[in-house]
Amino acid sequence: MSSLIERFGKGLGGLIVLIVAFWLVGLVLAPNLMMLDFSFRPNLMPSQVGTPADRYTIANFVALFSDPVHRAIFFKTVWASALVTATTLVTTYPLAYWLAKRASPTGVALALVALIIPFWINEVLRTLAWYILLAFNGPLNAVLIATGIIAEPVRWFGDFGVLAGMVYAYILFMLFPIYNSISTLETAQIEAARNLGASTVRIHRRIVIPHAKAGIATGCVFTFMLAAGSYVAPALLGSPGSRWFTEIIYNWFFEGGNWNRGAAYALVLLVLCMMVVMAALRLFRVNLADVAK
């Protein structure tokens, strides 16, 4: 704070501090504290608020893990989000390496423009585009039937549709951190390893990936958290058998009218995401400062 005041002066520096404090307290801390309070209270009628029945309880959390359907959807969301993260990593790593070390400046510019321009469109509209693409009578089935790969239309909605939609939706959150990390690697190190007889796999395993671990960790953290908290893709591209945990939370809030149960479910998802962040940082042996870079 003192450095901000020294750099911008007391007036502007103090204003920046106030804006940051308002953002942290009013838009981050306060809503989460309210959600925490709601999660430990029962769902009561207005006339019961303030009565002996209005007391803290863990019943909302117990309900999650005692309901076999909701418990199964929760754990499915966990591993499915991990699958989305792994698929996005496998998809973007070669592209990030090509952009950082192989592509010409013109190729990099064209590739980045082609990747970024579609994301100027709202996420809902981009997901609706996937809905049209994967439709029973959509372009994908039409092409596959015309080429003789399949004999009749296939229903792509469900787990495959959600996976494809999420990988596309969050590809940039994985690509850019890895690209930025690899771009700082000296090309001479790669050439030296190749001249000494190292294979491509060994070069990536021993040189490129260790150097880019901070970017990989950042991309994995962002992608997992966004996938675990996604609602649009599962709602539009999913099927009754591929429900996402966020859909359960939405239903508690806006259809079931039980904000307390919904807050408890949301808090469990928040704790899960925090645990994944800590585990990813420990796995890649990086700290929050490296991720912030």
LUMNU-13189 format. One line per 8 residues: number of its first residue (from 0); for each residue x, y, z of N, C-alpha, C. Coordinates in nm, 3 decimals, decimal comma, padded with zeros to 5 digits. Example, Ala and Ser with C-alpha at 12.3 -4.5 7.8 and 13.67 -1.06 7.14 Angstrom:
# LUMNU-13189
0> 01,319/-00,569/00,780/01,230/-00,450/00,780/01,320/-00,330/00,780 ~ 01,285/-00,225/00,708/01,367/-00,106/00,714/01,290/00,003/00,787
//
This chain:
# LUMNU-13189
0> 00,083/-00,120/00,000/00,000/00,000/00,000/00,087/00,125/00,000 ~ 00,194/00,123/00,077/00,282/00,239/00,082/00,347/00,265/-00,053 ~ 00,377/00,156/-00,128/00,438/00,174/-00,260/00,340/00,238/-00,357 ~ 00,210/00,204/-00,345/00,110/00,267/-00,430/00,100/00,416/-00,402 ~ 00,101/00,452/-00,275/00,091/00,593/-00,238/00,214/00,669/-00,284 ~ 00,333/00,607/-00,272/00,456/00,672/-00,318/00,455/00,691/-00,469 ~ 00,397/00,595/-00,540/00,400/00,600/-00,687/00,294/00,694/-00,743 ~ 00,171/00,688/-00,689/00,060/00,763/-00,746/00,019/00,883/-00,662
8> 00,077/00,898/-00,543/00,035/01,007/-00,456/-00,075/00,963/-00,362 ~ -00,101/01,045/-00,261/-00,201/01,008/-00,160/-00,342/01,000/-00,218 ~ -00,376/01,092/-00,307/-00,511/01,093/-00,362/-00,542/00,971/-00,447 ~ -00,467/00,955/-00,556/-00,491/00,844/-00,648/-00,456/00,711/-00,583 ~ -00,346/00,708/-00,507/-00,308/00,583/-00,440/-00,413/00,538/-00,339 ~ -00,466/00,633/-00,263/-00,572/00,598/-00,167/-00,698/00,550/-00,236 ~ -00,731/00,612/-00,352/-00,849/00,570/-00,428/-00,833/00,426/-00,478 ~ -00,713/00,394/-00,526/-00,688/00,257/-00,574/-00,702/00,157/-00,459
16> -00,649/00,194/-00,343/-00,660/00,105/-00,227/-00,806/00,085/-00,188 ~ -00,885/00,193/-00,191/-01,027/00,182/-00,156/-01,103/00,095/-00,256 ~ -01,071/00,109/-00,383/-01,138/00,027/-00,485/-01,106/-00,120/-00,465 ~ -00,978/-00,150/-00,441/-00,937/-00,289/-00,419/-01,002/-00,345/-00,293 ~ -01,005/-00,263/-00,186/-01,066/-00,308/-00,061/-01,215/-00,334/-00,080 ~ -01,283/-00,245/-00,155/-01,425/-00,266/-00,182/-01,448/-00,394/-00,260 ~ -01,362/-00,418/-00,359/-01,375/-00,539/-00,441/-01,356/-00,665/-00,356 ~ -01,254/-00,664/-00,270/-01,227/-00,782/-00,189/-01,334/-00,805/-00,083
24> -01,374/-00,697/-00,015/-01,469/-00,712/00,096/-01,612/-00,724/00,044 ~ -01,650/-00,633/-00,047/-01,789/-00,629/-00,090/-01,827/-00,733/-00,192 ~ -01,734/-00,770/-00,281/-01,768/-00,860/-00,391/-01,710/-01,000/-00,375 ~ -01,618/-01,020/-00,282/-01,558/-01,152/-00,263/-01,589/-01,205/-00,123 ~ -01,547/-01,130/-00,022/-01,560/-01,180/00,115/-01,705/-01,183/00,163 ~ -01,778/-01,074/00,147/-01,915/-01,065/00,199/-02,009/-01,171/00,139 ~ -02,012/-01,189/00,006/-02,100/-01,294/-00,048/-02,067/-01,433/00,002 ~ -01,938/-01,462/00,016/-01,899/-01,595/00,064/-01,934/-01,614/00,212
32> -01,922/-01,506/00,292/-01,964/-01,517/00,432/-02,115/-01,536/00,443 ~ -02,191/-01,468/00,357/-02,336/-01,487/00,357/-02,371/-01,629/00,315 ~ -02,301/-01,681/00,215/-02,325/-01,818/00,172/-02,291/-01,916/00,284 ~ -02,183/-01,889/00,357/-02,146/-01,975/00,469/-02,253/-01,973/00,577 ~ -02,307/-01,854/00,607/-02,412/-01,843/00,708/-02,538/-01,917/00,662 ~ -02,576/-01,898/00,536/-02,695/-01,966/00,484/-02,679/-02,117/00,490 ~ -02,558/-02,167/00,460/-02,538/-02,312/00,450/-02,557/-02,383/00,582 ~ -02,536/-02,312/00,694/-02,547/-02,374/00,827/-02,683/-02,347/00,892
40> -02,777/-02,291/00,817/-02,910/-02,264/00,872/-03,014/-02,349/00,800 ~ -03,120/-02,389/00,869/-03,227/-02,466/00,804/-03,312/-02,377/00,716 ~ -03,382/-02,439/00,624/-03,473/-02,367/00,536/-03,606/-02,349/00,609 ~ -03,635/-02,227/00,654/-03,752/-02,201/00,738/-03,847/-02,104/00,670 ~ -03,968/-02,107/00,714/-04,066/-02,007/00,672/-04,031/-01,872/00,736 ~ -04,068/-01,761/00,675/-04,035/-01,630/00,734/-04,080/-01,616/00,878 ~ -04,192/-01,677/00,913/-04,243/-01,665/01,050/-04,158/-01,741/01,151 ~ -04,074/-01,834/01,102/-03,991/-01,915/01,191/-03,852/-01,857/01,212
48> -03,816/-01,756/01,133/-03,685/-01,694/01,147/-03,677/-01,623/01,282 ~ -03,572/-01,651/01,358/-03,554/-01,593/01,490/-03,611/-01,677/01,602 ~ -03,680/-01,785/01,569/-03,735/-01,875/01,671/-03,630/-01,979/01,709 ~ -03,657/-02,061/01,810/-03,560/-02,165/01,846/-03,525/-02,259/01,732 ~ -03,612/-02,272/01,632/-03,580/-02,359/01,518/-03,472/-02,300/01,429 ~ -03,450/-02,169/01,439/-03,350/-02,100/01,356/-03,215/-02,108/01,426 ~ -03,148/-02,220/01,406/-03,018/-02,241/01,470/-02,923/-02,307/01,370 ~ -02,795/-02,297/01,401/-02,696/-02,354/01,310/-02,701/-02,506/01,315
56> -02,687/-02,568/01,197/-02,692/-02,713/01,183/-02,610/-02,755/01,062 ~ -02,569/-02,880/01,062/-02,494/-02,934/00,948/-02,584/-03,023/00,862 ~ -02,714/-03,010/00,881/-02,808/-03,096/00,809/-02,797/-03,079/00,658 ~ -02,771/-02,958/00,612/-02,761/-02,935/00,468/-02,643/-03,008/00,407 ~ -02,533/-03,016/00,480/-02,415/-03,088/00,431/-02,437/-03,238/00,440 ~ -02,501/-03,282/00,547/-02,530/-03,425/00,561/-02,622/-03,472/00,449 ~ -02,715/-03,384/00,410/-02,810/-03,421/00,305/-02,739/-03,451/00,173 ~ -02,631/-03,378/00,143/-02,558/-03,401/00,020/-02,501/-03,542/00,015
64> -02,430/-03,580/00,120/-02,360/-03,708/00,118/-02,449/-03,826/00,158 ~ -02,569/-03,797/00,207/-02,663/-03,905/00,236/-02,756/-03,932/00,119 ~ -02,761/-03,840/00,023/-02,843/-03,860/-00,097/-02,757/-03,929/-00,203 ~ -02,786/-04,054/-00,236/-02,698/-04,127/-00,330/-02,692/-04,064/-00,468 ~ -02,801/-04,003/-00,513/-02,803/-03,942/-00,646/-02,714/-03,818/-00,648 ~ -02,734/-03,728/-00,552/-02,654/-03,606/-00,547/-02,508/-03,636/-00,519 ~ -02,483/-03,735/-00,434/-02,344/-03,773/-00,405/-02,275/-03,826/-00,531 ~ -02,347/-03,907/-00,607/-02,289/-03,961/-00,731/-02,262/-03,850/-00,831
72> -02,354/-03,754/-00,843/-02,334/-03,643/-00,936/-02,216/-03,556/-00,893 ~ -02,200/-03,537/-00,761/-02,089/-03,458/-00,712/-01,955/-03,521/-00,750 ~ -01,940/-03,650/-00,722/-01,813/-03,716/-00,753/-01,793/-03,731/-00,903 ~ -01,904/-03,745/-00,977/-01,890/-03,749/-01,122/-01,841/-03,615/-01,174 ~ -01,890/-03,506/-01,117/-01,844/-03,373/-01,158/-01,696/-03,356/-01,131 ~ -01,648/-03,414/-01,020/-01,506/-03,404/-00,985/-01,421/-03,471/-01,092 ~ -01,450/-03,599/-01,120/-01,364/-03,669/-01,216/-01,387/-03,619/-01,358 ~ -01,510/-03,577/-01,389/-01,535/-03,525/-01,523/-01,462/-03,393/-01,545
80> -01,455/-03,308/-01,441/-01,378/-03,184/-01,451/-01,230/-03,213/-01,468 ~ -01,182/-03,316/-01,399/-01,042/-03,357/-01,417/-01,019/-03,408/-01,559 ~ -01,118/-03,479/-01,615/-01,105/-03,528/-01,753/-01,104/-03,411/-01,850 ~ -01,189/-03,312/-01,828/-01,190/-03,192/-01,912/-01,053/-03,124/-01,906 ~ -00,998/-03,114/-01,785/-00,867/-03,050/-01,768/-00,758/-03,127/-01,842 ~ -00,757/-03,260/-01,826/-00,656/-03,342/-01,893/-00,670/-03,335/-02,045 ~ -00,793/-03,341/-02,094/-00,816/-03,334/-02,239/-00,773/-03,199/-02,294 ~ -00,804/-03,093/-02,223/-00,764/-02,959/-02,267/-00,613/-02,945/-02,267
88> -00,546/-03,002/-02,166/-00,399/-02,997/-02,160/-00,337/-03,071/-02,277 ~ -00,385/-03,192/-02,304/-00,331/-03,270/-02,415/-00,357/-03,201/-02,548 ~ -00,470/-03,134/-02,559/-00,505/-03,066/-02,684/-00,422/-02,940/-02,706 ~ -00,398/-02,865/-02,600/-00,334/-02,734/-02,615/-00,182/-02,738/-02,606 ~ -00,125/-02,838/-02,540/00,021/-02,838/-02,524/00,095/-02,838/-02,657 ~ 00,062/-02,927/-02,752/00,133/-02,921/-02,882/00,115/-02,787/-02,952 ~ -00,007/-02,731/-02,944/-00,031/-02,601/-03,007/00,050/-02,492/-02,940 ~ 00,057/-02,495/-02,806/00,136/-02,395/-02,734/00,284/-02,405/-02,770
96> 00,335/-02,526/-02,781/00,477/-02,544/-02,818/00,502/-02,496/-02,961 ~ 00,409/-02,527/-03,050/00,425/-02,482/-03,189/00,424/-02,331/-03,198 ~ 00,334/-02,267/-03,126/00,326/-02,121/-03,128/00,452/-02,058/-03,069 ~ 00,506/-02,119/-02,963/00,619/-02,059/-02,893/00,752/-02,084/-02,962 ~ 00,767/-02,201/-03,028/00,901/-02,239/-03,077/00,908/-02,273/-03,225 ~ 00,798/-02,296/-03,290/00,804/-02,341/-03,429/00,741/-02,243/-03,527 ~ 00,637/-02,178/-03,488/00,562/-02,093/-03,581/00,637/-01,964/-03,611 ~ 00,615/-01,912/-03,731/00,670/-01,782/-03,767/00,588/-01,672/-03,701
104> 00,640/-01,552/-03,692/00,560/-01,442/-03,633/00,425/-01,424/-03,701 ~ 00,422/-01,439/-03,832/00,294/-01,429/-03,903/00,200/-01,543/-03,865 ~ 00,257/-01,663/-03,855/00,176/-01,778/-03,816/00,120/-01,763/-03,676 ~ 00,201/-01,710/-03,585/00,155/-01,687/-03,448/00,040/-01,587/-03,447 ~ 00,057/-01,479/-03,521/-00,047/-01,375/-03,524/-00,177/-01,430/-03,580 ~ -00,169/-01,503/-03,690/-00,290/-01,558/-03,751/-00,357/-01,660/-03,661 ~ -00,276/-01,745/-03,596/-00,333/-01,847/-03,508/-00,401/-01,784/-03,388 ~ -00,339/-01,683/-03,328/-00,397/-01,618/-03,211/-00,526/-01,544/-03,248
112> -00,527/-01,480/-03,363/-00,649/-01,412/-03,407/-00,761/-01,513/-03,429 ~ -00,728/-01,626/-03,493/-00,829/-01,729/-03,518/-00,882/-01,789/-03,388 ~ -00,798/-01,795/-03,285/-00,840/-01,849/-03,157/-00,920/-01,749/-03,075 ~ -00,882/-01,622/-03,083/-00,941/-01,522/-02,995/-01,073/-01,470/-03,047 ~ -01,084/-01,450/-03,178/-01,205/-01,387/-03,234/-01,334/-01,461/-03,194 ~ -01,340/-01,595/-03,199/-01,465/-01,661/-03,157/-01,503/-01,632/-03,013 ~ -01,405/-01,597/-02,929/-01,434/-01,571/-02,789/-01,482/-01,428/-02,764 ~ -01,495/-01,351/-02,871/-01,563/-01,223/-02,858/-01,713/-01,244/-02,843
120> -01,760/-01,361/-02,882/-01,902/-01,393/-02,872/-01,930/-01,446/-02,731 ~ -02,050/-01,420/-02,683/-02,092/-01,465/-02,551/-02,082/-01,617/-02,539 ~ -02,048/-01,665/-02,419/-02,031/-01,809/-02,397/-02,159/-01,887/-02,427 ~ -02,273/-01,828/-02,396/-02,400/-01,897/-02,423/-02,417/-01,918/-02,573 ~ -02,385/-01,817/-02,653/-02,400/-01,829/-02,798/-02,301/-01,929/-02,854 ~ -02,179/-01,931/-02,800/-02,081/-02,030/-02,848/-02,126/-02,172/-02,813 ~ -02,186/-02,188/-02,696/-02,236/-02,320/-02,659/-02,355/-02,360/-02,744 ~ -02,440/-02,263/-02,779/-02,553/-02,291/-02,869/-02,502/-02,332/-03,008
128> -02,389/-02,277/-03,049/-02,330/-02,319/-03,177/-02,291/-02,467/-03,171 ~ -02,236/-02,509/-03,058/-02,204/-02,651/-03,041/-02,332/-02,734/-03,037 ~ -02,437/-02,678/-02,979/-02,566/-02,749/-02,975/-02,616/-02,776/-03,117 ~ -02,603/-02,678/-03,203/-02,644/-02,696/-03,343/-02,553/-02,795/-03,413 ~ -02,423/-02,785/-03,388/-02,326/-02,873/-03,453/-02,350/-03,020/-03,416 ~ -02,384/-03,045/-03,290/-02,401/-03,183/-03,242/-02,545/-03,233/-03,252 ~ -02,634/-03,154/-03,309/-02,774/-03,193/-03,317/-02,792/-03,321/-03,397 ~ -02,905/-03,388/-03,373/-02,931/-03,516/-03,438/-02,928/-03,502/-03,590
136> -02,981/-03,393/-03,639/-02,978/-03,364/-03,782/-02,881/-03,250/-03,814 ~ -02,778/-03,236/-03,732/-02,683/-03,127/-03,746/-02,572/-03,154/-03,845 ~ -02,481/-03,058/-03,861/-02,373/-03,071/-03,959/-02,279/-03,189/-03,933 ~ -02,250/-03,219/-03,806/-02,156/-03,328/-03,777/-02,210/-03,461/-03,827 ~ -02,334/-03,492/-03,794/-02,392/-03,617/-03,842/-02,404/-03,618/-03,994 ~ -02,436/-03,503/-04,052/-02,450/-03,496/-04,198/-02,318/-03,529/-04,267 ~ -02,208/-03,474/-04,215/-02,076/-03,501/-04,275/-02,036/-03,647/-04,256 ~ -02,058/-03,700/-04,136/-02,019/-03,839/-04,109/-02,100/-03,938/-04,194
144> -02,227/-03,908/-04,214/-02,309/-03,995/-04,299/-02,267/-03,983/-04,445 ~ -02,239/-03,861/-04,490/-02,200/-03,839/-04,629/-02,068/-03,908/-04,662 ~ -01,977/-03,913/-04,565/-01,847/-03,977/-04,588/-01,850/-04,127/-04,560 ~ -01,964/-04,179/-04,516/-01,976/-04,322/-04,493/-01,919/-04,371/-04,361 ~ -01,882/-04,279/-04,271/-01,824/-04,320/-04,143/-01,931/-04,381/-04,054 ~ -02,052/-04,326/-04,057/-02,164/-04,383/-03,983/-02,280/-04,401/-04,079 ~ -02,369/-04,496/-04,045/-02,481/-04,526/-04,133/-02,606/-04,446/-04,098 ~ -02,618/-04,404/-03,972/-02,735/-04,329/-03,928/-02,693/-04,226/-03,824
152> -02,774/-04,124/-03,804/-02,735/-04,017/-03,709/-02,711/-04,071/-03,569 ~ -02,618/-04,005/-03,500/-02,580/-04,042/-03,363/-02,618/-03,927/-03,271 ~ -02,666/-03,962/-03,154/-02,697/-03,859/-03,053/-02,569/-03,828/-02,975 ~ -02,512/-03,711/-03,003/-02,386/-03,673/-02,941/-02,406/-03,606/-02,806 ~ -02,528/-03,566/-02,776/-02,550/-03,499/-02,649/-02,527/-03,595/-02,533 ~ -02,482/-03,541/-02,422/-02,447/-03,624/-02,307/-02,305/-03,595/-02,264 ~ -02,237/-03,695/-02,216/-02,100/-03,676/-02,166/-02,007/-03,626/-02,276 ~ -02,019/-03,681/-02,397/-01,932/-03,637/-02,506/-01,957/-03,491/-02,541
160> -02,083/-03,454/-02,550/-02,116/-03,315/-02,584/-02,066/-03,217/-02,481 ~ -02,082/-03,251/-02,353/-02,033/-03,163/-02,245/-01,882/-03,153/-02,250 ~ -01,814/-03,266/-02,271/-01,668/-03,264/-02,279/-01,619/-03,177/-02,394 ~ -01,677/-03,195/-02,512/-01,636/-03,117/-02,629/-01,663/-02,969/-02,607 ~ -01,780/-02,936/-02,554/-01,815/-02,796/-02,533/-01,725/-02,729/-02,431 ~ -01,690/-02,800/-02,325/-01,605/-02,741/-02,221/-01,460/-02,726/-02,268 ~ -01,409/-02,825/-02,338/-01,272/-02,814/-02,390/-01,261/-02,693/-02,481 ~ -01,360/-02,674/-02,566/-01,358/-02,556/-02,653/-01,374/-02,427/-02,574
168> -01,461/-02,428/-02,473/-01,489/-02,306/-02,398/-01,370/-02,258/-02,318 ~ -01,287/-02,351/-02,270/-01,180/-02,313/-02,178/-01,041/-02,335/-02,236 ~ -01,033/-02,352/-02,368/-00,904/-02,381/-02,429/-00,803/-02,267/-02,411 ~ -00,851/-02,144/-02,417/-00,759/-02,031/-02,405/-00,701/-02,019/-02,264 ~ -00,777/-02,061/-02,163/-00,729/-02,053/-02,025/-00,616/-02,153/-02,000 ~ -00,608/-02,255/-02,082/-00,496/-02,349/-02,074/-00,385/-02,311/-02,170 ~ -00,421/-02,262/-02,287/-00,322/-02,235/-02,391/-00,229/-02,120/-02,356 ~ -00,283/-02,007/-02,314/-00,200/-01,889/-02,295/-00,098/-01,904/-02,182
176> -00,133/-01,960/-02,064/-00,029/-01,979/-01,962/00,084/-02,071/-02,008 ~ 00,050/-02,178/-02,079/00,154/-02,269/-02,127/00,238/-02,202/-02,235 ~ 00,173/-02,132/-02,324/00,244/-02,060/-02,430/00,340/-01,957/-02,373 ~ 00,294/-01,882/-02,274/00,380/-01,781/-02,212/00,500/-01,846/-02,143 ~ 00,481/-01,960/-02,080/00,591/-02,027/-02,011/00,692/-02,083/-02,111 ~ 00,644/-02,148/-02,215/00,735/-02,208/-02,313/00,810/-02,100/-02,390 ~ 00,747/-01,987/-02,415/00,812/-01,881/-02,492/00,933/-01,823/-02,421 ~ 00,943/-01,840/-02,288/01,059/-01,790/-02,214/01,174/-01,890/-02,213
184> 01,153/-02,009/-02,268/01,259/-02,110/-02,273/01,354/-02,080/-02,387 ~ 01,484/-02,082/-02,359/01,583/-02,059/-02,462/01,581/-02,173/-02,565 ~ 01,569/-02,138/-02,691/01,568/-02,240/-02,796/01,700/-02,315/-02,803 ~ 01,808/-02,249/-02,759/01,940/-02,313/-02,762/01,943/-02,438/-02,673 ~ 01,868/-02,439/-02,564/01,864/-02,557/-02,478/01,803/-02,676/-02,551 ~ 01,698/-02,651/-02,627/01,634/-02,758/-02,704/01,728/-02,808/-02,813 ~ 01,794/-02,715/-02,883/01,885/-02,754/-02,990/02,004/-02,831/-02,934 ~ 02,055/-02,789/-02,819/02,168/-02,860/-02,758/02,128/-03,002/-02,721
192> 02,010/-03,019/-02,664/01,964/-03,154/-02,628/01,946/-03,240/-02,752 ~ 01,895/-03,181/-02,857/01,877/-03,257/-02,981/02,011/-03,294/-03,042 ~ 02,108/-03,205/-03,037/02,241/-03,235/-03,090/02,311/-03,344/-03,011 ~ 02,278/-03,356/-02,883/02,337/-03,460/-02,799/02,263/-03,593/-02,809 ~ 02,162/-03,600/-02,897/02,097/-03,726/-02,924/01,967/-03,750/-02,849 ~ 01,917/-03,651/-02,780/01,792/-03,669/-02,705/01,674/-03,677/-02,802 ~ 01,583/-03,768/-02,773/01,463/-03,781/-02,855/01,366/-03,668/-02,824 ~ 01,265/-03,655/-02,910/01,165/-03,549/-02,890/01,093/-03,567/-02,758
200> 01,056/-03,691/-02,727/00,986/-03,718/-02,602/01,073/-03,682/-02,483 ~ 01,201/-03,716/-02,490/01,292/-03,687/-02,379/01,314/-03,536/-02,363 ~ 01,320/-03,465/-02,475/01,337/-03,320/-02,469/01,219/-03,255/-02,397 ~ 01,099/-03,298/-02,432/00,982/-03,241/-02,368/00,973/-03,282/-02,221 ~ 01,007/-03,408/-02,192/00,995/-03,457/-02,055/01,100/-03,398/-01,963 ~ 01,220/-03,374/-02,013/01,329/-03,328/-01,926/01,357/-03,179/-01,935 ~ 01,311/-03,112/-02,041/01,345/-02,970/-02,059/01,220/-02,883/-02,066 ~ 01,134/-02,910/-02,164/01,022/-02,820/-02,190/00,919/-02,823/-02,078
208> 00,872/-02,941/-02,041/00,768/-02,951/-01,939/00,816/-02,900/-01,803 ~ 00,936/-02,937/-01,755/00,981/-02,877/-01,628/00,989/-02,726/-01,632 ~ 01,029/-02,670/-01,746/01,036/-02,524/-01,757/00,897/-02,461/-01,756 ~ 00,800/-02,531/-01,817/00,666/-02,475/-01,832/00,571/-02,519/-01,722 ~ 00,623/-02,576/-01,613/00,535/-02,633/-01,511/00,446/-02,528/-01,445 ~ 00,497/-02,405/-01,429/00,413/-02,301/-01,370/00,295/-02,269/-01,461 ~ 00,320/-02,260/-01,591/00,212/-02,235/-01,685/00,114/-02,350/-01,692 ~ 00,166/-02,473/-01,687/00,078/-02,590/-01,688/-00,008/-02,593/-01,563
216> 00,053/-02,564/-01,448/-00,024/-02,561/-01,323/-00,132/-02,455/-01,328 ~ -00,098/-02,337/-01,379/-00,196/-02,229/-01,390/-00,312/-02,268/-01,481 ~ -00,279/-02,323/-01,597/-00,383/-02,365/-01,690/-00,472/-02,474/-01,632 ~ -00,413/-02,570/-01,563/-00,491/-02,678/-01,504/-00,584/-02,625/-01,394 ~ -00,532/-02,534/-01,312/-00,614/-02,477/-01,204/-00,732/-02,401/-01,262 ~ -00,705/-02,312/-01,359/-00,812/-02,233/-01,419/-00,916/-02,323/-01,486 ~ -00,868/-02,419/-01,564/-00,960/-02,504/-01,639/-01,045/-02,590/-01,547 ~ -00,984/-02,648/-01,444/-01,062/-02,732/-01,352/-01,168/-02,650/-01,280
224> -01,130/-02,534/-01,230/-01,226/-02,452/-01,155/-01,341/-02,407/-01,245 ~ -01,309/-02,367/-01,368/-01,415/-02,324/-01,460/-01,504/-02,440/-01,499 ~ -01,445/-02,558/-01,521/-01,524/-02,675/-01,558/-01,614/-02,719/-01,443 ~ -01,558/-02,723/-01,322/-01,637/-02,767/-01,206/-01,753/-02,671/-01,179 ~ -01,733/-02,543/-01,208/-01,837/-02,444/-01,183/-01,922/-02,408/-01,304 ~ -01,906/-02,483/-01,413/-01,979/-02,451/-01,535/-02,125/-02,493/-01,524 ~ -02,211/-02,412/-01,583/-02,354/-02,446/-01,587/-02,407/-02,450/-01,730 ~ -02,360/-02,360/-01,815/-02,417/-02,347/-01,949/-02,395/-02,473/-02,032
232> -02,270/-02,522/-02,037/-02,240/-02,639/-02,121/-02,317/-02,763/-02,077 ~ -02,318/-02,798/-01,947/-02,397/-02,916/-01,908/-02,547/-02,899/-01,933 ~ -02,597/-02,776/-01,914/-02,740/-02,754/-01,931/-02,783/-02,766/-02,078 ~ -02,698/-02,719/-02,171/-02,734/-02,720/-02,312/-02,689/-02,845/-02,385 ~ -02,572/-02,898/-02,349/-02,514/-03,011/-02,423/-02,527/-03,144/-02,351 ~ -02,577/-03,141/-02,228/-02,587/-03,263/-02,151/-02,717/-03,337/-02,176 ~ -02,731/-03,448/-02,106/-02,851/-03,530/-02,111/-02,891/-03,562/-01,967 ~ -03,008/-03,622/-01,946/-03,047/-03,655/-01,808/-02,944/-03,741/-01,736
240> -02,867/-03,820/-01,810/-02,766/-03,905/-01,747/-02,632/-03,838/-01,729 ~ -02,620/-03,712/-01,771/-02,491/-03,642/-01,759/-02,508/-03,510/-01,684 ~ -02,588/-03,510/-01,581/-02,611/-03,388/-01,505/-02,484/-03,346/-01,433 ~ -02,468/-03,216/-01,417/-02,351/-03,157/-01,351/-02,394/-03,108/-01,213 ~ -02,298/-03,099/-01,121/-02,330/-03,059/-00,984/-02,385/-02,917/-00,979 ~ -02,339/-02,831/-01,069/-02,390/-02,694/-01,072/-02,538/-02,689/-01,107 ~ -02,585/-02,786/-01,183/-02,728/-02,792/-01,214/-02,808/-02,823/-01,089 ~ -02,754/-02,907/-01,002/-02,821/-02,936/-00,875/-02,827/-02,810/-00,789
248> -02,716/-02,736/-00,784/-02,713/-02,612/-00,706/-02,814/-02,513/-00,762 ~ -02,819/-02,499/-00,894/-02,916/-02,408/-00,957/-03,058/-02,448/-00,921 ~ -03,086/-02,576/-00,925/-03,221/-02,622/-00,894/-03,260/-02,590/-00,750 ~ -03,167/-02,604/-00,656/-03,198/-02,572/-00,517/-03,230/-02,424/-00,501 ~ -03,154/-02,340/-00,568/-03,173/-02,196/-00,554/-03,300/-02,146/-00,625 ~ -03,318/-02,186/-00,750/-03,418/-02,120/-00,834/-03,542/-02,204/-00,862 ~ -03,537/-02,332/-00,836/-03,654/-02,416/-00,857/-03,705/-02,475/-00,726 ~ -03,615/-02,523/-00,641/-03,657/-02,578/-00,513/-03,682/-02,473/-00,408
256> -03,627/-02,352/-00,427/-03,647/-02,245/-00,331/-03,576/-02,267/-00,199 ~ -03,481/-02,359/-00,196/-03,407/-02,389/-00,073/-03,267/-02,331/-00,086 ~ -03,253/-02,203/-00,054/-03,125/-02,136/-00,067/-03,022/-02,192/00,032 ~ -03,067/-02,239/00,145/-02,975/-02,293/00,245/-02,908/-02,420/00,194 ~ -02,988/-02,509/00,136/-02,931/-02,631/00,080/-02,841/-02,598/-00,039 ~ -02,885/-02,505/-00,123/-02,802/-02,466/-00,236/-02,671/-02,403/-00,192 ~ -02,674/-02,322/-00,085/-02,551/-02,260/-00,034/-02,456/-02,366/00,019 ~ -02,509/-02,467/00,085/-02,425/-02,575/00,136/-02,359/-02,651/00,022
264> -02,436/-02,681/-00,081/-02,380/-02,752/-00,196/-02,273/-02,665/-00,265 ~ -02,302/-02,535/-00,279/-02,205/-02,445/-00,342/-02,078/-02,435/-00,259 ~ -02,092/-02,435/-00,127/-01,975/-02,426/-00,040/-01,888/-02,551/-00,053 ~ -01,951/-02,666/-00,064/-01,875/-02,790/-00,084/-01,797/-02,783/-00,215 ~ -01,860/-02,731/-00,320/-01,790/-02,716/-00,449/-01,675/-02,617/-00,438 ~ -01,694/-02,509/-00,362/-01,588/-02,411/-00,342/-01,470/-02,472/-00,269 ~ -01,496/-02,549/-00,165/-01,389/-02,615/-00,090/-01,316/-02,713/-00,179 ~ -01,391/-02,785/-00,263/-01,327/-02,878/-00,356/-01,231/-02,805/-00,448
272> -01,274/-02,693/-00,505/-01,187/-02,617/-00,596/-01,063/-02,567/-00,524 ~ -01,076/-02,523/-00,400/-00,961/-02,477/-00,323/-00,864/-02,592/-00,298 ~ -00,917/-02,710/-00,270/-00,832/-02,826/-00,247/-00,757/-02,864/-00,374 ~ -00,826/-02,854/-00,488/-00,761/-02,885/-00,615/-00,649/-02,786/-00,644 ~ -00,673/-02,659/-00,615/-00,568/-02,558/-00,636/-00,445/-02,591/-00,553 ~ -00,466/-02,620/-00,426/-00,352/-02,652/-00,338/-00,281/-02,779/-00,384 ~ -00,359/-02,880/-00,425/-00,299/-03,005/-00,470/-00,219/-02,985/-00,599 ~ -00,274/-02,905/-00,691/-00,203/-02,879/-00,817/-00,073/-02,804/-00,792
280> -00,077/-02,705/-00,704/00,045/-02,630/-00,673/00,150/-02,721/-00,609 ~ 00,104/-02,811/-00,524/00,198/-02,903/-00,460/00,252/-03,006/-00,559 ~ 00,164/-03,053/-00,649/00,206/-03,152/-00,748/00,310/-03,095/-00,843 ~ 00,288/-02,972/-00,889/00,382/-02,910/-00,983/00,496/-02,836/-00,912 ~ 00,490/-02,834/-00,779/00,594/-02,770/-00,697/00,613/-02,624/-00,737 ~ 00,500/-02,554/-00,743/00,503/-02,410/-00,768/00,422/-02,343/-00,658 ~ 00,441/-02,214/-00,642/00,367/-02,139/-00,542/00,274/-02,040/-00,610 ~ 00,195/-01,971/-00,526/00,097/-01,878/-00,582/00,164/-01,763/-00,657
288> 00,284/-01,725/-00,615/00,355/-01,618/-00,685/00,388/-01,659/-00,828 ~ 00,426/-01,787/-00,848/00,455/-01,834/-00,983/00,329/-01,835/-01,069 ~ 00,216/-01,874/-01,009/00,090/-01,875/-01,082/00,048/-01,735/-01,119 ~ 00,069/-01,639/-01,026/00,029/-01,502/-01,051/00,107/-01,440/-01,167 ~ 00,227/-01,488/-01,193/00,306/-01,434/-01,302/00,247/-01,469/-01,437
//
